Amino acid sequence: MLYMNTIKKLFYALLALPILLTGCDKNFDEINSSPNSTTQVPTPYIMTYSQRQLGSTLFDVWYSGRQSNLAAQHWCQRNYTSEDRYIFRQETTNGFSRNTYFILQNFQDIINLNTNADTKAAMTVYGDNAVQIATSKLMQIWTIELLAETFGDIPYTEALQIMEILQPKYDKQSTLFPKLVADAKTAVDALKTASNGWVQGDVMFGGDIDKWIKFGNSLRLRLVVRQSNVKSDWKTVAKAIIAEGVMESNDDNALIQYSGPGAPNEAPLFNGFIVSKRNDFTLTKQFVGLLRGENDTDKGFTNPFLGLEDPRFKIYIGATNYDVGRTMGVPYGMSDADTKQFVASNTAKVISLYRLPSPQIIQAGFWSVFLDYATVSFMISEVNDWDRGAFEDGLRASFEQWGVNAANDYDSATEYETLVENYIDGVLANFDAATTEGKKEIVLTQKYMHLFTQGFEAWSEYRRTGYPKSIVKPGEKTNGTITFVTANPTGTDIVPRLKYDSNEYTLNKANVEAAATSIGGDTYATKLWWAK
């Protein structure tokens, strides 16, 4: 966007400083180039910085903590609940939009350096030009999808050309999503004929071209599945993509694995909870009930896994909480006063993610996940009319990814195996006995349960499918007689989108106003094109 132009040179001046590069990649000392003696920042530096920055931007306690994770109702705030009730801080949204477009421009710079006749030959020391271009493009596509699913129409075809187009037009969602699918295929096809991956700098896949291909195809699959409500041929297209080769195990997961503590190697939630000493969030009552196999009598929700406690629950909240009985979530959508009273009245029972030793999700070495094998397996099940085998693959992959068998969470391997196998057997028995609609609910609800901390994806999936049914909607009871009352109207369902960056109304006024009109209004009540 327009204001990105003014800080571009400053960013590269800072990026060239060694202090910002410390710890980015253990092989960076092998790059035979000094950032202080060249006019171009080496592309591995840009890739590392941008991958990490994207992971930090999306999984922090601001966009993730106070927007997407709240919208998905995986967690809620335990003190000040304004954002739970859709009083979002516009400056948080502005920062998210600004930061993601800044990162998008970084990936574009890699593409430009590998296409410009004056620079592309020098870039081959870091890997094939085609590889650097294609992988950067896939990162852009992933990010653009996120932005489109947050706001609606967004700049894409005219974006990232800051020297030529200062006020980019917004692409309509109905043309944007098919274009993203096509652009991802172009990137994957380029990777299939490449031979030299990233030498340094790729902290997601370590330069493994095959994993990038699987990621690209899996991303294409997700983009197609997201259009299931608006494209009649989506299953045919999706099956063709699956046949080309998608993620096959957790080894293929697209994620940033942090190693901290200490910036830039510490996980963003660790920074938010531990470094900043904040204890603002806990799991919702609704999510806890889902995980514990309980019905929600306040809402009138019947749990498809009634009587089955999910072994991931202990991982999500931490063994320290679980073992002392801190297993109570906070009802979503209550006022500040009601929330504080609830927490104070149940101090010994309410989950405290701040309680040491920390749960996995706020440890320094946690991950930022862009797309994983479990999610891909659940999509394959859906594409194939709720296929049982793919569903079980996704369920087992989720357990493996979350490390349910970790020694610090279970007393013995026997306990782990018994809990996991009993749970999976119970889930599959329910699946086998279910109607087609029941199978759909089981698969999509398990997908939601797996996506804990990936709030943006869980939020998108709920908007696409209406699952899980445990989500409390405005006007429904959340705790006894207390109902979820939003401060900003969103219709009869949860918030469908966030408002555009308010700076756009000054810097790109005509185009953002046209986009607002196109989508039906820049409000918290406007449903997106692909949503149910």
Steps between C-alpha positions, in 0.01 A plus 500: 500500500600863457666573831728198462698704249629744759669245725646263244851649487517527878414131532781391274747722678406327823486154347858536386616538859646177639315541828170427326642194334638336811346159551295501180673201346796300621647496150491873437866536587572294189357762267800665342353848496501789741173690527699814575696485176225434248207695369273195515394304805562129428173322435552237774497780756173629361342152490598415858388834635170488313409142591573567866326835496189347344496233770541762772235732356233231473556320831553790740270617779357777281368372167489140621427566865247779471348433160519164320521267803214692658292488183555123487410472872797280577576740779369819656626778721477458874504868601405747230265347247438781252643310203307186599188710442637639172624836625821452306783749527534646154868571557558126548330428169696780334827356631411152379416631152809720482736227620367235264527726195850594611589129507333449163721771356807325641408183313445713191851639537636145482300447182626827353864423580463165324333641189691824450763458229754694706470288815364153423835343409649602834202351685564146371763449769207471743299252288334484161329822395185299431502352851538837669222646287259208543547462875460874554184491290355217708567697818324797341200289401468358851508853643259647246251223576520589868438868425208422270345278767543776756370797300339389171607677181867602527778633273690224319549546125597867545664458840874464563592737217592788728707685241225492237161481677453699818126446531423138405151385414337227706446159339154349538498176696321319218794563266773502765460142624513336155803714418676389818435136406643559152802692629576224750493243220744711298734511800475124558566425134812716512625310805451165327768585242745662744810330634662728758296605801579775746860465620424702814218707636196272467409437864175326411621212282879536499508530121321167439332545161278192538352640821436833332315317221282316752436826684405674175256225403357489853452876486321463166280235658408729789416786265271273299331350806439851633286563191277198563191716550544695177665264247304199376808320366714540811522128579617412149768769514603399851537131410729590210719704734518218754613265223792733427638449850417677826640470853545135600622518861583745776850522354340708224342755734552864405603667823756718671651312794637744756793413725511796748492656747637822362387696195475421213502131591221492760140416421268803492257367764796438733593863453145613568438285808839449662727783385224762524357330810138502379226259604218634286367184333358161584302232318129559460244299691358392164834365369578327829162328496560383145839355595368335815211331323232702677170640378432873536162528668512880497520513121322171439796339324530121476865395484570250219773357728287478813683318778836506320769724649751604235861416602608826331319691773780430747753625244305815420467615861819345638546211740546737794150641456347162425649313794375750759153528352536832320283380213223760483466733204348848508161553331548694178351843440423621851549857618815606684315493831342158449829353378699633795237373742503156336880475516511623860232253606681209336864594560610147586332349194544745212783407263804726534726477196747717690542228764851349501633277362342647190263314269655415165325784318683774693841341519793672330545213255140481376416527130312723259307274260405611150355167382530145632442139405210449739309787339576361155373156604173646627461681166564176310229333707256779412585496130434125495160522667625463858742218437569305819865415426603858430310615808686253721828607340423859596406408854816298557715766333357760736584289805852446371552867417383613841724245671227341708745227598744747660651353815432812705127478434429130554634270767582214265486384141224260601286786630557694179418207274188410696366856501574565136375170364187507715425852382563425133295180524214697654514774238508249216211303650295820505609571144397154379157534659437853371293623209676685218430830675623348825825390337542853368458642850748252647773570242462878503476517879818294538666733251401797718631326811831435327536863385553637852726810473434516124207727571494659156448159335244380754310828459498462121384141521211588729391775262516254209328205666314609813694247709557441783153542643654575840573858391279741694325756282378848592180475700569145620558411864864467592475449878170432673276796425784715360486541124771591251423860405721668241579870512524517119220339296609189307161362409399168653842336487859562609703782348545429125791737429710788632487858378750628246812682613371848582810660344372388161218753526763774492764351271294289259154646552332436164608137480419402857160665474433310177601177675276576797207550265588183308494274806185655647648743749814531709331372815526212744178355356603452136522134398786409266449359150602141578336474843192291573 
